[in-house]
Amino acid sequence: MASRRKLTRNKLTNVGSKVFIALAVIILAIAVGLTVYLIGNKHGIEKKPVKVTAKEADTAKERGIEFYRQGKWDEAIEELKKAIAGNPKDIYAQFQLAYAYEQKGQLDNAYKRYQEILKINKDSADAHNSIGNILIQKKELDKAITEFETAVKLKTDFTGALANLANAYVQKKEFEKALATYDRLAEIIKSDNYYLSRIHSAKGSIYTQMDKATKAKAEFAKALELDENNKEATAGLK
């Protein structure tokens, strides 16, 4: 009788162990799934798009743009993703989605969107410039410079890309290239005294870093001639 009870207890122990192991496996699976879910939400990993009709895509695009204007980035992203699912070649919607991702700090997703735009239009200067801005934030200066240079080649009067390129050259301490780029930019906006004044200030700062005090002073002075309220130029002269 005692041996029979012992055998029964062993069976119950074995069953209990199996149940415990099964529960442990289930708990582990839930934990892993929850971790993946949380990581996905934190980094903004895109989910697979659902099927959307052309009409639904247009409606989603309108809603997405409206949410974007209101600064409701999460809602804008969801709607614009639907719009693109229904019409992947809608470059405007692609750009708006990329911008929304940037506002949320989801640089990887924004980068992917710009890459998708280049698949549709490889000559999009705006996409190259935007990719350059993302790479600057990622501290990948060489790659950023390549993107800005490409943008400027595609659109020679692209003032935003030229300004970004000049700034990237400064960060790389390639001062001569930066100065030449600012000169090119100044030629394009020579009728706008406000921005022209800022270009002279920027050049003054570059000459300061190059230990060329006389040239720096001349640039700051020119900046103040164009705009006496230029605080950077005032500080530079001091």
C-alpha positions as CSV (number, residue, x, y, z in Angstrom):
1,M,0.0,0.0,0.0
2,A,2.8,2.4,0.9
3,S,4.6,1.7,-2.4
4,R,1.3,2.3,-4.3
5,R,0.9,5.7,-2.5
6,K,4.5,6.6,-3.3
7,L,3.9,5.7,-7.0
8,T,0.8,7.8,-7.1
9,R,2.7,10.8,-5.6
10,N,5.4,10.3,-8.2
11,K,2.8,10.4,-10.9
12,L,1.3,13.5,-9.5
13,T,4.7,15.1,-9.2
14,N,5.4,14.3,-12.9
15,V,2.1,15.7,-13.9
16,G,2.8,18.8,-11.8
17,S,6.2,19.3,-13.4
18,K,4.7,19.0,-16.9
19,V,2.0,21.5,-16.1
20,F,4.7,23.9,-14.6
21,I,6.9,23.5,-17.7
22,A,3.9,24.1,-20.0
23,L,3.0,27.3,-18.0
24,A,6.6,28.5,-18.1
25,V,6.6,28.0,-21.9
26,I,3.4,30.0,-22.3
27,I,4.6,32.8,-20.0
28,L,7.9,33.0,-21.9
29,A,6.1,33.1,-25.2
30,I,3.9,35.9,-23.9
31,A,6.9,37.8,-22.6
32,V,8.8,37.5,-25.9
33,G,5.7,38.6,-27.8
34,L,5.1,41.6,-25.5
35,T,8.8,42.6,-25.8
36,V,8.7,42.5,-29.6
37,Y,5.5,44.5,-29.5
38,L,6.9,47.1,-27.2
39,I,10.1,47.4,-29.2
40,G,8.2,47.7,-32.4
41,N,6.1,50.5,-30.9
42,K,9.1,52.3,-29.4
43,H,11.1,52.3,-32.7
44,G,8.0,52.8,-34.9
45,I,8.5,49.6,-36.9
46,E,6.1,49.7,-39.8
47,K,3.4,47.0,-40.0
48,K,2.5,45.3,-43.2
49,P,0.0,47.5,-45.1
50,V,-3.6,46.3,-45.5
51,K,-5.3,46.3,-48.9
52,V,-6.8,49.6,-49.7
53,T,-8.9,50.7,-52.7
54,A,-8.0,53.8,-54.7
55,K,-11.0,55.6,-53.3
56,E,-10.1,54.7,-49.7
57,A,-6.5,55.8,-50.5
58,D,-7.7,59.3,-51.6
59,T,-9.8,59.6,-48.5
60,A,-7.0,58.5,-46.2
61,K,-4.6,60.9,-47.9
62,E,-6.9,63.8,-47.2
63,R,-7.3,62.8,-43.6
64,G,-3.6,62.2,-43.2
65,I,-2.7,65.7,-44.6
66,E,-5.3,67.3,-42.3
67,F,-3.8,65.5,-39.3
68,Y,-0.4,66.5,-40.4
69,R,-1.4,70.2,-40.5
70,Q,-2.7,69.8,-36.9
71,G,0.5,68.2,-35.7
72,K,-1.2,64.9,-34.9
73,W,1.7,62.8,-36.1
74,D,0.4,59.4,-35.0
75,E,-2.9,59.8,-36.7
76,A,-1.3,61.3,-39.8
77,I,1.1,58.4,-40.1
78,E,-1.7,55.8,-39.9
79,E,-3.8,57.6,-42.6
80,L,-0.9,58.2,-44.9
81,K,0.2,54.6,-44.7
82,K,-3.3,53.6,-45.8
83,A,-3.1,56.2,-48.7
84,I,0.3,54.7,-49.9
85,A,-1.0,51.2,-49.5
86,G,-3.7,52.1,-52.0
87,N,-1.4,54.1,-54.3
88,P,2.3,53.4,-53.7
89,K,3.4,55.9,-56.4
90,D,1.8,58.9,-54.8
91,I,5.0,60.8,-54.2
92,Y,3.2,63.6,-52.3
93,A,1.8,61.2,-49.8
94,Q,5.2,59.5,-49.5
95,F,6.8,62.8,-48.6
96,Q,4.2,63.7,-46.1
97,L,4.6,60.3,-44.4
98,A,8.3,60.7,-44.3
99,Y,8.0,64.2,-42.8
100,A,5.6,62.9,-40.2
101,Y,8.1,60.1,-39.3
102,E,10.8,62.7,-38.9
103,Q,8.6,64.8,-36.6
104,K,8.2,61.6,-34.4
105,G,11.9,61.1,-34.4
106,Q,11.5,57.8,-36.4
107,L,14.5,58.4,-38.6
108,D,14.8,54.9,-39.9
109,N,11.2,54.8,-41.2
110,A,11.6,58.3,-42.7
111,Y,14.8,57.1,-44.4
112,K,13.0,54.1,-45.9
113,R,10.2,56.4,-47.2
114,Y,12.7,58.7,-49.0
115,Q,14.3,55.6,-50.5
116,E,10.9,54.5,-51.8
117,I,10.5,58.0,-53.4
118,L,13.8,57.6,-55.2
119,K,12.6,54.2,-56.6
120,I,9.7,56.1,-58.1
121,N,11.7,59.2,-59.1
122,K,15.5,58.7,-58.9
123,D,16.0,62.4,-59.8
124,S,14.1,63.8,-56.8
125,A,16.5,66.4,-55.4
126,D,14.2,66.9,-52.4
127,A,14.5,63.2,-51.5
128,H,18.3,63.3,-51.6
129,N,18.3,66.5,-49.6
130,S,16.0,65.0,-47.0
131,I,18.1,61.8,-46.8
132,G,21.1,64.1,-46.2
133,N,19.4,65.8,-43.3
134,I,18.7,62.4,-41.7
135,L,22.3,61.3,-42.2
136,I,23.5,64.5,-40.5
137,Q,21.4,63.6,-37.5
138,K,22.9,60.2,-37.5
139,K,26.4,61.8,-37.6
140,E,27.2,60.2,-41.0
141,L,28.8,63.3,-42.5
142,D,30.4,61.8,-45.6
143,K,27.2,60.1,-46.7
144,A,25.2,63.2,-46.0
145,I,27.6,65.3,-48.1
146,T,27.1,62.9,-51.0
147,E,23.3,63.3,-50.8
148,F,23.5,67.1,-50.6
149,E,25.9,67.2,-53.6
150,T,23.6,64.9,-55.5
151,A,20.6,67.2,-54.7
152,V,22.5,70.2,-55.9
153,K,23.6,68.5,-59.1
154,L,19.9,67.6,-59.8
155,K,18.7,71.1,-59.0
156,T,21.4,73.7,-59.3
157,D,19.4,76.5,-57.6
158,F,18.3,74.4,-54.6
159,T,19.2,76.9,-51.9
160,G,18.2,74.6,-49.0
161,A,20.5,71.9,-50.2
162,L,23.3,74.3,-50.8
163,A,23.0,75.7,-47.3
164,N,22.9,72.1,-45.9
165,L,26.0,71.2,-48.0
166,A,27.9,74.3,-46.8
167,N,27.1,73.5,-43.2
168,A,28.1,69.8,-43.6
169,Y,31.5,71.0,-45.1
170,V,32.0,73.2,-42.0
171,Q,31.3,70.3,-39.7
172,K,33.9,68.3,-41.7
173,K,36.3,71.3,-41.4
174,E,36.5,71.4,-45.2
175,F,36.4,75.2,-45.0
176,E,37.4,76.1,-48.5
177,K,34.6,74.0,-49.9
178,A,32.2,75.6,-47.4
179,L,33.2,79.1,-48.5
180,A,32.8,78.2,-52.2
181,T,29.4,76.8,-51.5
182,Y,28.3,79.9,-49.6
183,D,29.5,82.0,-52.5
184,R,27.4,80.0,-54.9
185,L,24.4,80.4,-52.6
186,A,25.0,84.1,-52.3
187,E,24.9,84.4,-56.0
188,I,21.5,82.9,-56.1
189,I,19.9,85.0,-53.3
190,K,21.9,88.2,-53.9
191,S,18.6,90.3,-53.9
192,D,17.7,89.1,-50.4
193,N,19.6,91.2,-47.9
194,Y,18.4,89.3,-44.9
195,Y,19.7,85.9,-46.0
196,L,22.7,87.4,-47.7
197,S,23.7,89.0,-44.4
198,R,23.5,85.5,-42.8
199,I,25.8,84.1,-45.4
200,H,28.4,86.7,-44.7
201,S,28.1,85.9,-41.0
202,A,28.6,82.2,-41.7
203,K,31.7,83.0,-43.8
204,G,33.0,85.3,-41.0
205,S,32.7,82.3,-38.6
206,I,34.5,80.1,-41.0
207,Y,37.4,82.6,-41.4
208,T,37.5,82.8,-37.6
209,Q,38.0,79.1,-37.3
210,M,40.7,79.4,-40.0
211,D,42.5,82.1,-37.9
212,K,42.0,84.7,-40.6
213,A,40.8,87.5,-38.4
214,T,41.0,90.3,-41.1
215,K,38.8,88.4,-43.5
216,A,36.5,87.4,-40.7
217,K,36.1,91.0,-39.6
218,A,35.3,92.1,-43.2
219,E,32.6,89.4,-43.5
220,F,30.9,90.4,-40.3
221,A,31.1,94.1,-41.2
222,K,29.5,93.3,-44.6
223,A,26.8,91.3,-42.8
224,L,25.9,94.3,-40.7
225,E,25.8,96.6,-43.7
226,L,23.1,94.4,-45.1
227,D,21.2,93.9,-41.8
228,E,22.2,96.0,-38.8
229,N,20.1,93.6,-36.6
230,N,22.3,90.6,-37.4
231,K,23.2,89.4,-33.9
232,E,25.7,86.8,-35.1
233,A,27.6,89.5,-37.0
234,T,27.6,91.9,-34.0
235,A,28.9,89.1,-31.8
236,G,31.5,88.2,-34.4
237,L,33.0,91.7,-34.5
238,K,33.3,91.8,-30.8
